């Protein structure tokens, strides 16, 4: 029966521990935008009807881009009464309704046009884009493989510096693949359009995809043949 190496190695079975890292800059695969639809009214029903109509308009516009939209979700919804600041009693001055939507796109050519058209809707705000990779993106695998290769190469270089060679891999610890994301920015606006402004469409925004920075790291332990020192 073979005796396993000691945790810190022995003169007969020396150990070498290294870390391998990889840093990749890759093109994004997804862009996410946040859409906030607003409505105000002096009575609850008017505010709710306006909010429903504007929400439907925004949803239909996003859905019209077909396969360019990978995901469309509705988040929080609220209809809040705002009370008067002066006077006695609880008197409602107006109602404020809000619906939050999230759209994820794979076609960045359509992204600028859609963001512009959404921002041109009445009382609609657009935030983003936030660029990212798919969870199963091949870029994550490439980063992990590169980190492992670097760990093996580094261990070999240390062994060669001692005039010996690696013998066996004892342990490989994955520290995960980190996607370093920059904060998004507001690219839209919330405004009430006049009839004249509604007739003319705004020029599409020119949005340049932001490259994604991937970092992967592994720790590896090897045994090596005893060097002659």
BELJO-V177462 format. One record per pair of residues at least 24 apart in sequence whose ideal C-beta (glycine too) atoms are under 6 Angstrom apart, sorted by the first residue. I is the first residue (numbers start at 1). J is the second residue. Records with the same first field share a line. If there is no record, write none. Layout:
# BELJO-V177462
I->J  J
This chain:
# BELJO-V177462
5->223
13->223
14->224
15->221  223
16->155  158  222  224
17->221
18->151  154  155  220
19->219
20->147  148  150  151  218
21->147  217
22->143  146  147  216
23->215
24->143  214
25->211  213
26->139  212
28->131  209  212
29->133  134  137
30->104  132
31->105  111  129  131
32->104  128  130
33->103  115  126  128  129
34->102  127  128
35->101  118  126
36->100  125
37->99  124
38->98  123
39->97
40->94  96
41->95
42->94
44->95
47->95  97
51->97
55->99
62->103
65->110  114
68->105  107  110
69->103  105
70->104  106
71->104
72->103
73->102
74->101
75->100
76->100
108->209
111->207
112->204  205  206  207
113->204
115->187  205
116->202  204  205
119->188  189
120->202
122->193
123->190
125->188  190
126->188
127->186
128->184
130->184
131->209  210
133->212
139->214
140->177
143->177  214  216
144->216
147->216  217  218
148->218
151->218  220
155->222
159->224
162->227
163->227
164->224  225  227
165->225
166->222  224
167->223  224  225
168->223
169->222
170->221
171->221
172->218  220
173->219
174->218
175->217
177->216
178->215
179->214
180->213
